[in-house]
Amino acid sequence: MKNITVSVDEGTYRRARIRAAELDTSVSALVRNFLRSLEAGGESAPPSAGPDIGVEAEAPLQLRRRQLREVFADFDKRGVGLDPRHNLPREELYDRARARAEIAESAAERSAQTGE
């Protein structure tokens, strides 16, 4: 195995160290896997943890999509709806008098609970 030296600016180095820590690997492993992806013809492939740690890293877009799926699954599990049928009609949404009354009622309840 050959060693190489690469110079990068401080910001790039810092981001690389953070990403390597997120992937539980080293900056050297990130660079090595990136260079391997070039060899395989995957120029746009993101650097990953690769075979050195036995876990393939997710691309940022894949990670965000997976996290969104998990959030929505949690919403479904807890019964939090995002169904458009549960939205308020426009008239109710902009009923300022009703909103003020609900705020006043809520404040009165809090005052009663705290004894103020």
N, C-alpha and C positions, 0 to 999 in steps of 0.2 A: 504494500500500500504506500502511495506517495503522499507527502504532505505539501500543501500549498498555503500561501499567505495571501489574504485578501484584505484590502483596506476599504473601510466604509465610514461614513460620517457617524457621529455620536447617536443621532436620532435613529438611524437605521439599525445600529448595533443594539440600542436599547429595546427597540421593537422586536428585534430578532431574539433577544434574550427572554423577553416576556412571552413571545410565542413558543419558544422552546420550553419554557417552564410550564406553560399551559398544556403542552403535549408530553410533558414528563420526559424530555430528551435534551440534547445539547444543540448549540448553534452549529457545531461541526456536523452533527447528524442531519440537521435541516439542509445545510449546504450540500452535503454528500448526496442526499436523496433528491435534491433539486437537480444536481448535475446528472444523476442517473436518469431522471425523467427526460432530460435533454437528449441523452444517448438513445432513449427509447422512442424519441420523436414526439414527446409530449411537451413542447416548448411552453405552452400556457398552463401546464399542470402546476398546481400550487405545491410548495414543499410540504412534506408530511413527515410524520414520525417514522413511517416505513418499517421495514423488517427488523431494524435494530432493536426496537422495543416490542415488536410483535403486534402492534396495533396501528391500523391505517387511520390517519387523521381525516377529519371531515373538512371539506372546503368551507369557507365562511358562509357562502350562500346555503349550502346543505345544512350547516349547523343552525342557521337562523330558521330555515324551514322546519327542521326537526323540533326546535324549541317552540315555534308557533303551534305545531301539531300537538305538542305536549300541553301547552297552555289551553288550547281549545278542548282537548280531551279532559283536562282538569275542570274546565267550565261545565262540560257535559256531565261529569261525575258529580259535581256539586249542584247541578241544576241551575247554573247561571246561563240565562238564555241570550243569544244574540240573534234571535229570530225576528225578522222585520215586523211580524204580526204583533210583537210585544211592544213596539214603539208607540209612543203617544201620538194621537192625531195632532195636526198642526195647531188647531184651535186650543187644545189642552196644553200643548208645549209652550205656547206664548200667552197663557192665561196668567198675567202678572198678578192680578188681584188674588187669585187662588194661591199662587206661590207665596205672596206676602202673608196670607192667612195661615198657610202651613208653617212658615217660618216663625210667625208669632206664636202659634200653638206649640211648636217644638220648644221655643224659648220659655214659654210658660210652664211646660212640663219639666224642663230642666230646673227652673227656679223652684218648683214645688218639691222636686227630689232633693235638692241641696238645701232647702229651707230658707232660701233668700227671699 
